[in-house]
Amino acid sequence: MTDVHPTAIVEKGARLGREVTIGPYCVVGSDVELGDRVALVSHVVVAGRTKIGAGTRIYPFASIGHPPQDLKYKGEPSELVVGTNNVIREHVTMNPGTEGGGMITRVGDNCLFMVGAHVAHDCIIGNNVIMANNATLGGHVQVGDFAILGGLSAVHQFVRIGPHAMIGGMSGVENDIIPYGSAMGDRAHLSGLNIVGMKRRGFSRDDIHVLRTAYRLLFAQEGTMSERVEDVESIYRDNEGVMDIVQFVRGSSQRAVCQPKVGQAE
């Protein structure tokens, strides 16, 4: 049974699933849809054309679905769609899309957004993503499955972060981070592969060894980047993980691929 606290405000038109909990002093807008078993702990505001997937739990003072922080936004009917079983902690902010970015911001399933994390307009976030305290995404950022963003990290608009990547705390990310990559630094550089993350997710020693070998070849000093990508593809075309990286590097982007420091390609 849905449980709405007497102090909460649920505007007419809001759609509530089964067993939704809306705690003290929450505000739910008229165009909001809350899936089954969504829980707003207290003092949560969900506004705009926002859909929250089943089992997601949102903690106090989160602001979800208010207009994007983009001066080009003119009130167009854009959306924010949040998937299932996410945990959204205190003071997290998430904004809907804009006309210039496809009209939607999308968050996958089973993600954790720690205190103060920010998801800007037109971001696309995969499943099982973790954003630690005060990690911040600019507009139009894409984050792949199982990526982790450390505390106080900041990602420039239009950057792509590949699946299984790791961004170190307090890093400023201006360029695309390859799948399985690890990046760190004030202006982030590629510091190797996310070996710890891959081990935790059950990658075999052989899989990790192949990825490390391909990484060294891809970021070697000889030849151009396009030549090295072709070499890696020709050698590892049957390896799914390596081909994830190849396809990512060849993908459409407004940003360059983040590079290791000179002489530090693992």
C-alpha positions in Angstrom: 0.0 0.0 0.0 1.3 3.5 -0.9 2.2 5.5 2.2 2.2 9.3 1.9 3.2 11.4 4.9 0.6 14.1 5.9 3.2 16.8 5.4 4.2 15.7 1.9 2.7 17.4 -1.2 1.8 15.2 -4.2 0.4 17.4 -7.0 -2.6 16.3 -9.0 -1.6 14.3 -12.0 1.4 12.6 -10.4 1.4 8.8 -11.0 2.4 6.6 -8.1 3.1 2.8 -8.3 2.4 0.2 -5.7 3.9 0.4 -2.3 5.5 3.8 -2.8 6.7 5.6 0.3 6.7 9.4 0.4 8.2 10.8 3.6 7.8 14.0 5.5 8.0 17.3 3.6 8.5 15.8 0.2 7.1 17.5 -3.0 6.1 15.5 -6.0 5.2 17.4 -9.2 2.2 16.8 -11.4 4.2 15.2 -14.3 6.2 12.9 -12.1 5.9 9.1 -12.3 7.1 7.0 -9.4 7.5 3.3 -10.0 6.6 0.5 -7.6 8.4 0.6 -4.2 10.0 3.9 -4.8 10.9 5.5 -1.5 11.4 9.3 -0.9 12.9 9.3 2.6 12.1 13.0 3.5 12.5 16.5 2.1 12.9 15.2 -1.4 11.7 17.3 -4.4 10.9 15.5 -7.7 9.8 17.9 -10.4 9.3 18.2 -14.2 8.6 15.3 -16.5 10.5 12.8 -14.4 10.1 9.0 -14.2 11.7 7.1 -11.3 12.0 3.4 -11.7 10.9 0.7 -9.3 12.8 0.2 -6.1 14.8 3.4 -6.3 15.4 5.1 -2.9 16.0 8.9 -2.7 17.4 10.6 0.5 16.8 14.0 2.0 17.3 17.2 0.1 17.8 15.6 -3.3 16.5 17.8 -6.1 15.4 15.6 -9.0 14.0 16.9 -12.3 14.2 20.7 -11.9 15.1 22.7 -15.1 18.6 22.2 -16.4 21.3 24.7 -15.6 21.6 25.7 -19.3 20.9 29.2 -20.6 19.7 27.8 -23.9 16.9 25.9 -22.2 13.6 27.7 -23.0 11.1 25.4 -21.1 10.9 22.7 -23.8 9.1 19.5 -22.5 12.2 17.5 -21.9 12.5 14.4 -19.6 14.5 12.8 -16.9 14.3 9.0 -16.8 15.8 7.2 -13.8 16.0 3.4 -13.9 15.3 0.8 -11.2 16.9 0.0 -7.8 19.1 3.1 -7.7 20.2 4.8 -4.5 20.3 8.6 -4.6 21.8 10.1 -1.5 21.4 13.5 0.2 21.7 16.7 -1.9 22.1 14.9 -5.3 20.8 16.9 -8.2 19.7 15.5 -11.6 18.4 17.7 -14.5 16.2 16.8 -17.5 17.5 17.1 -21.1 17.4 20.0 -23.6 16.4 20.5 -27.2 20.1 20.5 -28.1 20.7 17.1 -26.5 17.9 14.8 -27.5 15.4 16.1 -24.9 16.3 13.4 -22.3 18.6 12.7 -19.5 18.7 8.9 -18.8 20.0 7.0 -15.8 20.3 3.2 -15.8 19.6 0.6 -13.1 21.4 -0.3 -9.8 23.5 2.9 -9.6 24.7 4.6 -6.5 24.9 8.4 -6.3 26.5 9.5 -3.1 26.1 12.9 -1.3 26.1 15.9 -3.6 26.6 14.2 -6.9 25.3 16.1 -10.0 24.0 14.7 -13.2 23.5 17.5 -15.7 21.2 17.8 -18.7 21.4 15.3 -21.5 23.7 12.9 -19.7 23.3 9.2 -20.4 24.4 6.9 -17.6 24.6 3.1 -17.8 23.9 0.5 -15.2 25.8 -0.2 -12.0 27.5 3.2 -12.1 28.9 4.7 -8.9 29.4 8.4 -8.4 31.1 9.2 -5.1 30.5 12.3 -3.0 30.3 15.5 -5.0 31.3 13.9 -8.3 29.9 16.2 -11.1 29.0 15.6 -14.7 28.7 18.4 -17.2 26.0 18.3 -19.9 25.9 15.6 -22.6 28.3 13.3 -20.7 28.0 9.5 -21.4 29.0 7.0 -18.7 29.2 3.3 -19.4 28.2 0.4 -17.2 30.1 -0.3 -14.0 32.1 3.0 -14.3 33.2 4.6 -11.0 33.7 8.3 -10.5 35.7 9.2 -7.4 34.8 12.0 -4.9 35.0 15.6 -6.1 35.8 14.6 -9.6 34.5 16.7 -12.4 33.7 15.6 -16.0 33.6 18.2 -18.9 30.6 18.4 -21.1 30.4 15.9 -24.0 33.0 13.6 -22.5 32.5 9.8 -22.8 33.5 7.5 -20.0 33.7 3.9 -21.1 32.3 0.8 -19.3 34.3 -0.4 -16.3 36.4 2.8 -16.2 37.7 4.3 -13.0 38.0 8.1 -12.4 40.2 9.0 -9.4 39.0 11.4 -6.7 39.5 15.2 -7.4 40.2 14.5 -11.1 39.2 16.9 -13.8 38.3 14.9 -16.9 38.4 16.8 -20.2 38.8 13.9 -22.6 37.2 10.5 -23.3 38.2 7.6 -21.0 38.5 4.3 -22.7 36.6 1.2 -21.4 38.5 -0.4 -18.6 40.7 2.6 -18.3 41.8 4.4 -15.1 42.3 8.1 -15.1 43.5 10.6 -12.5 45.0 14.0 -12.0 44.1 17.7 -11.9 43.7 17.5 -15.7 43.2 13.8 -15.9 45.6 11.5 -17.7 45.2 7.8 -18.4 47.1 6.0 -15.6 46.6 2.4 -16.8 43.7 0.0 -16.6 41.2 -0.5 -13.8 42.7 -3.8 -12.8 41.2 -3.8 -9.3 37.7 -3.2 -10.7 38.1 -5.9 -13.2 39.2 -8.4 -10.6 36.3 -7.5 -8.4 33.9 -8.1 -11.3 35.3 -11.6 -12.0 37.6 -10.9 -15.0 40.0 -13.8 -15.5 43.8 -13.4 -15.3 43.9 -14.2 -19.0 41.4 -11.6 -19.9 43.2 -9.0 -17.9 46.6 -10.0 -19.4 45.2 -9.6 -22.9 43.7 -6.2 -22.1 47.0 -5.0 -20.6 49.0 -6.2 -23.7 46.6 -4.5 -26.0 46.7 -1.3 -23.9 50.5 -1.1 -24.2 50.3 -1.5 -28.0 47.5 1.0 -28.3 49.4 3.7 -26.4 52.9 3.0 -27.6 55.0 5.8 -29.0 55.5 4.4 -32.5 53.0 5.3 -35.3 49.8 7.3 -35.2 46.8 6.5 -33.1 44.8 5.3 -36.1 47.6 3.0 -37.1 47.9 1.5 -33.6 44.1 1.0 -33.5 44.3 -0.9 -36.7 47.2 -3.1 -35.4 45.3 -3.8 -32.2 42.1 -4.8 -34.1 44.0 -7.1 -36.4 45.7 -8.9 -33.5 42.7 -9.0 -31.1 39.6 -9.0 -33.3 38.2 -12.1 -31.5 38.6 -10.6 -28.0 35.4 -8.8 -26.9 37.1 -6.6 -24.3 39.8 -5.3 -26.6 37.2 -4.7 -29.3 35.2 -2.7 -26.9 38.1 -0.3 -26.6 38.7 -0.3 -30.4 35.1 0.6 -31.1 35.1 3.2 -28.4 38.2 5.0 -29.8 36.6 4.9 -33.3 33.2 6.2 -32.0 31.8 9.6 -32.7 32.9 12.2 -30.1 33.6 15.9 -29.6 36.5 15.1 -27.3 39.9 13.5 -27.9 40.8 10.2 -26.2 42.6 10.7 -22.9 46.2 9.6 -23.2 48.8 8.4 -20.7 51.7 10.7 -19.7 54.6 10.3 -22.1 56.5 7.1 -21.3 53.8 5.8 -18.9 51.8 3.5 -21.1 51.7 0.9 -18.3 
